[in-house]
Amino acid sequence: MTAAEWFDRQERIRGWDQSRLREAAVVVVGLGAIGSEVAQNLAKLGVGRLLLCDHDVIEPSNLSRISYAAPGTVGRHKAEVAAEELGRIAPDCEVETRTRAFQSGVGLAELREADLVFSCLDTRAERVELNGRCNLVATPLIDGGTHPWGGEVRFFVEADGPCFACVPGPATGGATDPRETCLDESEPELLPSHIGTSALVAAWMCTLGARVLMGMPVQSGIVLVDCLRHRATSVAIERDPECAFHNAIGPTTLVQCSHRQTVGDLLQLLPEGACPIAWHAIPDGGYCRLCATKVRARTAAPDACPECGGELIASSTLELASIATDRVLGDLGVAPREILAVDIRGEIQWFELVA
């Protein structure tokens, strides 16, 4: 079967550009109920490359909500099972998987090279963090969430426009009852959804995503989908000038070190006195409450001070230069192709790890 036959119907749409979809690279973070539908729709649309990231495994409760889940897949990583399904239904789509949390699974250089990122995460905190990482490299983001009888689609596609963190609270502008949103964590009994609302929200996300990838006009905003009232409401949003999530990284320097190498390997390739800074705190032992002895440890601190037996207070650091040099960067949570801030005598420079 030829590509012309495969995409015949959609290529008849006015303004459609299948070549741009074929050349596009997309990151999908979260392969649960929404993410699985998003990934499948993107592959069917003809997106050329997908990077799927999710650290969770399939549980029995996922079987009724995830399209690719089957009893035989319970216990396996969601991203890997999704990739197998996409290989079956869309063999021309190049799929790569990461079975770690996105913070350590997808590096900033990979987000920078993506044409679009889909956020299909569970909590507002995770969404805000992924939003911040995308803002660092100016990559557009589409986010989706569900509640039992509808959901929300948030799209942030303008480099100088609003972002997820610009929108205050779980409700948006009074346009919806705060209880009717997947982001309202104060009402846990309302959080569960089903495959119907997940597929509905995923369809909105992919429809808007296809326009973004093909260069068609899309304005940042929010769509509130309410099945009970038979309506979808568009909510305009503006950038918050006080939002702290609009910082961008500066020019980067490629360093011939990957996340599979050690802290020592990285330090040898950086200028003398350089201190690379991790994006997340790394446990490095503890301090004794009684004698203030610093106890070095590779993971959690021991229960008591080896000097005086006093209670230890666990400590952590962002400074990779203070970690044992034989530690592997990936084991410390450094993502593949991460971009690290490096303090060089008080000046911050940006260094990009190789693949």
N, C-alpha and C positions, 0 to 999 in steps of 0.2 A: 504494500500500500504506500502511495506517495504522500508527501506532506501536503500537496495540493488537495488530494482527496480527503486527508485527515481533517484539515482545517477549512474545508470548502465553505461551510455555512457562515462561520464567523468572519471570514475574509470578505464576505459580501456586505458587511456592515460599513457604512460610509465612514471614511477616515481611519479604518482599521489598518494596522501595520504589523503584520505577523513577524516580520524580520526583527523588529525591535523587541518583541517578546522573546524570540529565539536567542537573541544576544544578551538578554537581561540576566542579572544575578540577584537572587532574592534570599533573604534570611528569614526563616520562620522560627520564632522562639516560643516554645510550648506546643507539644503535640498531643494535647488532650482533645476534648470534644470539638472545640473550635479549630484548633491548630491542625487537626487531622483533615478536617474539611477544607481548610484553606490550602494546605499542601496539595491535596488531591485536585482541587479546582485549578490551582496554578499550573500543575503538571499537565492537566487536560487542556488548558488554554495554550500551552506550548512554550511556557517559560523555559529557557535553556538550562539554567543552573539553579539548584536549590540547596541551601545549607540548612539542615534541620537540627535544632538544638533542644534537648530535653533530658534531664537527668533521671526522670521518674520511670518506673516500670509499670506495666499493665496490671491492674488489679481486677478482681471479679466485678466490682462496681463500675468499671469502665466498659464492660461488654455491651451495655445497652446504650452507651453514649458515644462511643468512638467507632467510626465507620469501618476501620480496618481491623478492629479487635475481634478475636475469636477465642473460644475456650483454650485452644492450644497455644495461644500467645501469652497467657497469664504468666507473669514473672519475668518477661522479656522487656528490654528497653523499648519505650514507645517510639523513639526516633528510628531505631533499627527496623522494627516491624513496619513502620510507615514507609521507610525507604524500599523495603522488599515489595510492598504493595504498589508503590509508584513505578518500580522497575517492571512490574507485570502489566500495568495499565498504560504507562507512557514511557516506553523503553528509550526514547530519544532524549529524555530529560536527565541531565547529569545531577546526581544526588549525592551529597556528602552529609554525614551525620556526626553529631557531637553528643555524647552521653554524660555531659557534665552540666552543672548550672551555667547559665549564660555568662555570668561574671568571669568564669574561668574556662568557658567553652568556646567563646567567640571573641577574638581579639579586635581591638579598635581598627587595625589595618583592614581586617576583613569586613567590618561594618562600613568603613570608608569606601571600600570598593563595591559594596552592594548598591544596587539601584533603589532598593526599597527594603524595609524591615517590617515584618508583621509581628506584633506583640499579642500573644495569645496566652497570657499569664493569669495567675489566680488572684494575686493581691495587688492593692494599689502601690504598696512599697516597692514591689518588683517592677511594676509598670513605670514608676517614677525613675527608678534606677536605670532601666533599659532606655528610657527616654533621655536621660542625662548622657548616657554613653553615645547615643545616636547624635545628640546635639554637639558633642565634642568633635565629631567628624562630619557634621552637616549632612546626615543621611535622613531622608524622609521616613516617617513612621506611621503605620496604621495600626490602631489598637481596637480590640473587640472584647466585649464581655456580655454575659447573659444573666437574666433572672428567669423565673419560671415561665413567664408569659411575654417575653420580649428580650430586649437587650439594648446595648449601646455600641455604636461604631464611632471612634474618634480618629480623625485623620489630620496629621500634622505634616504638611508636604512643602511648606515654603521655608526656605533657609532663614529668612528674617521674620518669620511669622510666629504664632503662638505654639506652645508645646504642652504636653500633658500636665506638667507641673504648674502651668499658668492658670489652669481651671481650678477654682477653689472647691473643696469638698466633694462629696459623692454626688450631690445633685447639681444641676446646671441651670443657673438663672431662673429657678423656680418653675422651669418648664415641665418638670416631672416630680412626682412624689418621691422624696428621698428613700423611702422604703422600696421603691420599685427600681432598684439599680443593683447590679452585681458588685458595685464598689462599696455598698453599705455593709461594713463588717459588723455593725452593731446589731444586725438582725440576721444571725446565722441560719435561722430556719428558712429564710427566703433565698439563700444563696443557691441551693441546688437548681439545676435546670435539666433539660432533656435534649435528645438529639434533634428535635424539631427546631427549637430556638437556636441551638448551636449552628445548625445548617443555615438557618435564616441569616444570622449575623455574619457567618463566614461568607455567604453569597454577597452581602453588601460590601464586605471588606475586599473581596476579590474583584468585584465589579469596579469599585473605585481604584483598586490597585492596578487593574489592567489599563485604565486611562492614564494613571501616573506613568506607568512603564512605557506607554506609547506616546508620551508627551502631550496628551490632551489636557485641556484646562480642568483643574481640580483646585478648589479653595479649601483651606483648612477649616474644620468645623466638626460638629457632632451631629449624629443622627440618632434619635431616640425611637426605638421600634417598640410599639405597644400593640400587641395582638388583641388584648381585651377590648381596646377602644378602636380597633381597626384603623390605626394611623401610624405614620412615621413622621416625626417632627424634626425639622432641621434647626439647630441652634448655632448661631454665629458666635464666635469667640475671638478675643483679641489678645495680643501679647501683653503680658504683665511686665511693665518696665522694672519691677522689683524682683522678678523671678531670677533665682540664682542658678538656673540650669541652662543658661545660654552662653556659657563660656566655650570657646573653641581652642583646640590645641594649636600650637604653632608649627612651623616647618619641621619635618622629621628627618633624622639621619638613620640610614639603614645600618644595623650592626649585625655582623655575620654570626649570630647566636640564635638558637631556637629555644622554645620552651622546654625541649627535652634535654638541654644542657644544664650545667650547674651554675650556681651563683658565682663561683670562682671563674668559670669560663667567661661569663658576662663581664665581670670586673676587669679581667685582663684585656678586654677589647675596648673598654671605655677609657677616657682620659684619666690621668693620675688624680687621685683624690675624689673621683666621682662617686656619688651616692644615689643609686637608682631607688625609686620610691614605688612601692607596691600600691595597687588600688584598694586593697583590703588588708586589715591588720593581720599579722602572722604571729601565732603564739611563739614565744621565745623563752619560756621558763617562768620565773617569778622572783619576787623580793620577799625576804624574811621580815615579818612584822616587828620582830624583836631586835635583831642585830643588823638589819638592812642589807644582809648579804644578797648579792645577785646570784641566782641559781640558773644556769643555762640548761635548756632542755629542748629537744627536737619537737616535742608536741606539748602536751599539758605539763605543768610543773608538778613535781613530786608533792606528796602530802605534807612533808615537814622539811625544815631547813637542815641540811646535812651538818652544819656547823654547830647550831645550838638547839635544834629540835623545835624551834618556834614555827608558828603557822606561816605558810607562804601565801602571798597574794599573787595570783597569776598575772603575768605581764605579756604584752605583745608589742610589735613594732611594725612600722611601715618601711623602715630603712633596710633594704636588702643587703646593704654592705655590712650590717651587724649580724646577719644570719651566717651559720656555718657554711663555709665555701663549697662543701661537697653536696649541699642540698640541691636537688633538681628543681628548676624553676616551676615546671608544671605541677610538681607535688606541693608546691607552696601556693598554688592557685593562680599562677600566671598563665594566661590564655595563649593559645597558638596565635602567632603574629600580633602579639600585644604591642601597644605603644606605651612606653614607660617615660614618666617624667624623671629626669636625672638632675640632681643638684650638683653643679660643678662650681665650687667656691662661691656659693651664694646665688648663682645664676641657674635658672631652670632651662634645660634643653630637652628635646624630645627625641627618643631613640626607638626605632621600630625593629622588632625581632623578625628574623627570616622564617620562612615556612619550615 
